[in-house]
Every structure is written in structure tokens, then in C-alpha cells.
Amino acid sequence: MTAGQGPRREKVARAVAEEPRAADPARLVPLVRDGTLHHCRGRLADDTTILAVRPRTSAGH
């Protein structure tokens, strides 16, 4: 973990623990995006990419 990731990572982990569907990429990306924008007071100083990857199931789907 790089410096400064702790509190945001903990908030995401807590959100997923409270609502497992928050781990779905369609819900996770906005959660991380909104939290990041809130953390930087609505402005990013540089380009940012948010990527959510879902592990394959044993059936390969």
C-alpha cells in the first residue's frame, strides 16, 4: 500500500463488508471515484484511472 491509501481503502472495504453487492464493478467504480473526488475536494491534479477486476469463477464465466 502506498502512502495515503489507507483511509480510502478502509472505506471501500467497510462499504463492501456492509453491502457485498458494492464489490460489483458497476457499483465499485463510482464508489471509488466519488471517494477520490471527495478526498481531493472535487479536483484531480492529474489523470486518474479506476479499474475494477472481477476474478473468474471456477466455471470460467
N, CA, C and O atoms as a GROMACS GRO file, in nm:
protein
  244
    1MET      N    1   0.086  -0.117   0.000
    1MET     CA    2   0.000   0.000   0.000
    1MET      C    3   0.090   0.123   0.000
    1MET      O    4   0.184   0.131   0.079
    2THR      N    5   0.062   0.218  -0.088
    2THR     CA    6   0.140   0.340  -0.090
    2THR      C    7   0.083   0.438   0.011
    2THR      O    8  -0.031   0.424   0.055
    3ALA      N    9   0.162   0.538   0.045
    3ALA     CA   10   0.120   0.636   0.144
    3ALA      C   11  -0.012   0.702   0.103
    3ALA      O   12  -0.030   0.738  -0.013
    4GLY      N   13  -0.101   0.716   0.198
    4GLY     CA   14  -0.226   0.786   0.174
    4GLY      C   15  -0.341   0.698   0.128
    4GLY      O   16  -0.454   0.745   0.119
    5GLN      N   17  -0.316   0.571   0.099
    5GLN     CA   18  -0.423   0.483   0.052
    5GLN      C   19  -0.506   0.426   0.166
    5GLN      O   20  -0.621   0.387   0.143
    6GLY      N   21  -0.453   0.421   0.285
    6GLY     CA   22  -0.517   0.355   0.397
    6GLY      C   23  -0.662   0.393   0.421
    6GLY      O   24  -0.748   0.306   0.412
    7PRO      N   25  -0.692   0.520   0.451
    7PRO     CA   26  -0.830   0.555   0.483
    7PRO      C   27  -0.929   0.527   0.369
    7PRO      O   28  -1.040   0.482   0.395
    8ARG      N   29  -0.891   0.552   0.246
    8ARG     CA   30  -0.981   0.525   0.134
    8ARG      C   31  -1.002   0.375   0.117
    8ARG      O   32  -1.113   0.329   0.093
    9ARG      N   33  -0.895   0.300   0.130
    9ARG     CA   34  -0.906   0.154   0.119
    9ARG      C   35  -0.997   0.100   0.228
    9ARG      O   36  -1.079   0.012   0.203
   10GLU      N   37  -0.984   0.153   0.349
   10GLU     CA   38  -1.068   0.109   0.461
   10GLU      C   39  -1.215   0.142   0.436
   10GLU      O   40  -1.302   0.063   0.470
   11LYS      N   41  -1.243   0.258   0.378
   11LYS     CA   42  -1.382   0.296   0.349
   11LYS      C   43  -1.443   0.202   0.246
   11LYS      O   44  -1.559   0.163   0.260
   12VAL      N   45  -1.366   0.167   0.144
   12VAL     CA   46  -1.417   0.074   0.043
   12VAL      C   47  -1.439  -0.063   0.105
   12VAL      O   48  -1.542  -0.126   0.081
   13ALA      N   49  -1.343  -0.110   0.184
   13ALA     CA   50  -1.358  -0.240   0.250
   13ALA      C   51  -1.480  -0.242   0.339
   13ALA      O   52  -1.553  -0.342   0.342
   14ARG      N   53  -1.504  -0.135   0.412
   14ARG     CA   54  -1.620  -0.127   0.501
   14ARG      C   55  -1.749  -0.127   0.420
   14ARG      O   56  -1.846  -0.195   0.457
   15ALA      N   57  -1.752  -0.053   0.310
   15ALA     CA   58  -1.872  -0.049   0.225
   15ALA      C   59  -1.904  -0.186   0.168
   15ALA      O   60  -2.021  -0.226   0.162
   16VAL      N   61  -1.802  -0.259   0.126
   16VAL     CA   62  -1.823  -0.393   0.070
   16VAL      C   63  -1.864  -0.491   0.179
   16VAL      O   64  -1.946  -0.580   0.155
   17ALA      N   65  -1.808  -0.476   0.299
   17ALA     CA   66  -1.847  -0.564   0.410
   17ALA      C   67  -1.994  -0.542   0.448
   17ALA      O   68  -2.066  -0.637   0.480
   18GLU      N   69  -2.038  -0.416   0.443
   18GLU     CA   70  -2.177  -0.384   0.478
   18GLU      C   71  -2.274  -0.424   0.367
   18GLU      O   72  -2.388  -0.463   0.394
   19GLU      N   73  -2.229  -0.413   0.243
   19GLU     CA   74  -2.315  -0.444   0.128
   19GLU      C   75  -2.229  -0.514   0.023
   19GLU      O   76  -2.165  -0.447  -0.058
   20PRO      N   77  -2.226  -0.648   0.022
   20PRO     CA   78  -2.140  -0.721  -0.070
   20PRO      C   79  -2.160  -0.684  -0.218
   20PRO      O   80  -2.066  -0.697  -0.297
   21ARG      N   81  -2.279  -0.640  -0.254
   21ARG     CA   82  -2.301  -0.601  -0.395
   21ARG      C   83  -2.221  -0.478  -0.433
   21ARG      O   84  -2.207  -0.448  -0.552
   22ALA      N   85  -2.167  -0.406  -0.335
   22ALA     CA   86  -2.083  -0.289  -0.365
   22ALA      C   87  -1.954  -0.331  -0.434
   22ALA      O   88  -1.887  -0.247  -0.494
   23ALA      N   89  -1.917  -0.460  -0.428
   23ALA     CA   90  -1.797  -0.509  -0.495
   23ALA      C   91  -1.818  -0.529  -0.645
   23ALA      O   92  -1.722  -0.548  -0.718
   24ASP      N   93  -1.943  -0.524  -0.691
   24ASP     CA   94  -1.970  -0.534  -0.834
   24ASP      C   95  -1.906  -0.415  -0.904
   24ASP      O   96  -1.923  -0.301  -0.860
   25PRO      N   97  -1.830  -0.439  -1.012
   25PRO     CA   98  -1.760  -0.328  -1.078
   25PRO      C   99  -1.849  -0.207  -1.111
   25PRO      O  100  -1.803  -0.093  -1.101
   26ALA      N  101  -1.973  -0.231  -1.148
   26ALA     CA  102  -2.062  -0.119  -1.182
   26ALA      C  103  -2.092  -0.032  -1.060
   26ALA      O  104  -2.125   0.085  -1.075
   27ARG      N  105  -2.080  -0.088  -0.941
   27ARG     CA  106  -2.101  -0.012  -0.817
   27ARG      C  107  -1.968   0.032  -0.756
   27ARG      O  108  -1.960   0.138  -0.694
   28LEU      N  109  -1.866  -0.050  -0.772
   28LEU     CA  110  -1.737  -0.022  -0.710
   28LEU      C  111  -1.667   0.099  -0.771
   28LEU      O  112  -1.612   0.182  -0.699
   29VAL      N  113  -1.670   0.109  -0.903
   29VAL     CA  114  -1.602   0.222  -0.968
   29VAL      C  115  -1.659   0.356  -0.922
   29VAL      O  116  -1.582   0.444  -0.886
   30PRO      N  117  -1.792   0.376  -0.923
   30PRO     CA  118  -1.844   0.504  -0.872
   30PRO      C  119  -1.812   0.527  -0.725
   30PRO      O  120  -1.787   0.641  -0.684
   31LEU      N  121  -1.811   0.421  -0.645
   31LEU     CA  122  -1.777   0.434  -0.503
   31LEU      C  123  -1.635   0.489  -0.487
   31LEU      O  124  -1.612   0.581  -0.408
   32VAL      N  125  -1.541   0.431  -0.561
   32VAL     CA  126  -1.402   0.476  -0.553
   32VAL      C  127  -1.387   0.615  -0.614
   32VAL      O  128  -1.318   0.701  -0.557
   33ARG      N  129  -1.451   0.638  -0.729
   33ARG     CA  130  -1.443   0.770  -0.793
   33ARG      C  131  -1.495   0.880  -0.701
   33ARG      O  132  -1.429   0.981  -0.681
   34ASP      N  133  -1.612   0.858  -0.645
   34ASP     CA  134  -1.672   0.961  -0.559
   34ASP      C  135  -1.587   0.985  -0.434
   34ASP      O  136  -1.570   1.099  -0.391
   35GLY      N  137  -1.535   0.876  -0.376
   35GLY     CA  138  -1.449   0.891  -0.260
   35GLY      C  139  -1.320   0.965  -0.292
   35GLY      O  140  -1.273   1.046  -0.212
   36THR      N  141  -1.264   0.937  -0.409
   36THR     CA  142  -1.141   1.005  -0.450
   36THR      C  143  -1.167   1.154  -0.473
   36THR      O  144  -1.089   1.238  -0.428
   37LEU      N  145  -1.276   1.185  -0.542
   37LEU     CA  146  -1.309   1.327  -0.565
   37LEU      C  147  -1.337   1.399  -0.434
   37LEU      O  148  -1.298   1.515  -0.417
   38HIS      N  149  -1.403   1.332  -0.342
   38HIS     CA  150  -1.429   1.394  -0.212
   38HIS      C  151  -1.296   1.421  -0.140
   38HIS      O  152  -1.276   1.527  -0.081
   39HIS      N  153  -1.206   1.323  -0.146
   39HIS     CA  154  -1.076   1.337  -0.080
   39HIS      C  155  -0.997   1.455  -0.137
   39HIS      O  156  -0.929   1.526  -0.063
   40CYS      N  157  -1.005   1.476  -0.270
   40CYS     CA  158  -0.928   1.586  -0.332
   40CYS      C  159  -1.012   1.712  -0.352
   40CYS      O  160  -0.977   1.799  -0.432
   41ARG      N  161  -1.122   1.720  -0.279
   41ARG     CA  162  -1.209   1.839  -0.285
   41ARG      C  163  -1.262   1.867  -0.426
   41ARG      O  164  -1.276   1.982  -0.467
   42GLY      N  165  -1.292   1.759  -0.498
   42GLY     CA  166  -1.359   1.773  -0.627
   42GLY      C  167  -1.270   1.795  -0.748
   42GLY      O  168  -1.320   1.802  -0.860
   43ARG      N  169  -1.140   1.807  -0.728
   43ARG     CA  170  -1.049   1.831  -0.842
   43ARG      C  171  -0.929   1.738  -0.834
   43ARG      O  172  -0.866   1.724  -0.729
   44LEU      N  173  -0.899   1.676  -0.947
   44LEU     CA  174  -0.780   1.593  -0.955
   44LEU      C  175  -0.671   1.672  -1.025
   44LEU      O  176  -0.696   1.741  -1.124
   45ALA      N  177  -0.549   1.663  -0.974
   45ALA     CA  178  -0.437   1.736  -1.032
   45ALA      C  179  -0.381   1.667  -1.155
   45ALA      O  180  -0.302   1.726  -1.229
   46ASP      N  181  -0.420   1.542  -1.178
   46ASP     CA  182  -0.366   1.466  -1.290
   46ASP      C  183  -0.471   1.366  -1.337
   46ASP      O  184  -0.575   1.350  -1.273
   47ASP      N  185  -0.442   1.299  -1.448
   47ASP     CA  186  -0.532   1.196  -1.498
   47ASP      C  187  -0.538   1.081  -1.398
   47ASP      O  188  -0.440   1.051  -1.329
   48THR      N  189  -0.653   1.018  -1.390
   48THR     CA  190  -0.673   0.906  -1.299
   48THR      C  191  -0.750   0.797  -1.371
   48THR      O  192  -0.840   0.826  -1.449
   49THR      N  193  -0.715   0.674  -1.345
   49THR     CA  194  -0.787   0.560  -1.399
   49THR      C  195  -0.834   0.473  -1.284
   49THR      O  196  -0.757   0.443  -1.192
   50ILE      N  197  -0.959   0.433  -1.290
   50ILE     CA  198  -1.013   0.340  -1.191
   50ILE      C  199  -1.048   0.213  -1.268
   50ILE      O  200  -1.124   0.216  -1.364
   51LEU      N  201  -0.992   0.102  -1.223
   51LEU     CA  202  -1.014  -0.025  -1.289
   51LEU      C  203  -1.061  -0.126  -1.186
   51LEU      O  204  -0.994  -0.148  -1.085
   52ALA      N  205  -1.175  -0.186  -1.210
   52ALA     CA  206  -1.225  -0.291  -1.120
   52ALA      C  207  -1.218  -0.423  -1.196
   52ALA      O  208  -1.271  -0.436  -1.306
   53VAL      N  209  -1.152  -0.520  -1.136
   53VAL     CA  210  -1.134  -0.652  -1.198
   53VAL      C  211  -1.205  -0.755  -1.114
   53VAL      O  212  -1.188  -0.760  -0.992
   54ARG      N  213  -1.283  -0.835  -1.178
   54ARG     CA  214  -1.357  -0.941  -1.110
   54ARG      C  215  -1.287  -1.074  -1.138
   54ARG      O  216  -1.260  -1.105  -1.254
   55PRO      N  217  -1.257  -1.152  -1.034
   55PRO     CA  218  -1.193  -1.282  -1.059
   55PRO      C  219  -1.286  -1.376  -1.134
   55PRO      O  220  -1.409  -1.368  -1.120
   56ARG      N  221  -1.228  -1.463  -1.214
   56ARG     CA  222  -1.309  -1.562  -1.285
   56ARG      C  223  -1.367  -1.663  -1.187
   56ARG      O  224  -1.305  -1.696  -1.086
   57THR      N  225  -1.486  -1.709  -1.219
   57THR     CA  226  -1.544  -1.816  -1.138
   57THR      C  227  -1.483  -1.948  -1.184
   57THR      O  228  -1.416  -1.952  -1.288
   58SER      N  229  -1.504  -2.053  -1.110
   58SER     CA  230  -1.448  -2.183  -1.148
   58SER      C  231  -1.502  -2.232  -1.281
   58SER      O  232  -1.437  -2.312  -1.349
   59ALA      N  233  -1.620  -2.185  -1.320
   59ALA     CA  234  -1.678  -2.224  -1.449
   59ALA      C  235  -1.621  -2.141  -1.564
   59ALA      O  236  -1.651  -2.167  -1.680
   60GLY      N  237  -1.538  -2.039  -1.531
   60GLY     CA  238  -1.479  -1.957  -1.636
   60GLY      C  239  -1.569  -1.847  -1.687
   60GLY      O  240  -1.540  -1.787  -1.791
   61HIS      N  241  -1.677  -1.818  -1.616
   61HIS     CA  242  -1.769  -1.710  -1.657
   61HIS      C  243  -1.745  -1.588  -1.576
   61HIS      O  244  -1.812  -1.486  -1.596
   0.00000   0.00000   0.00000
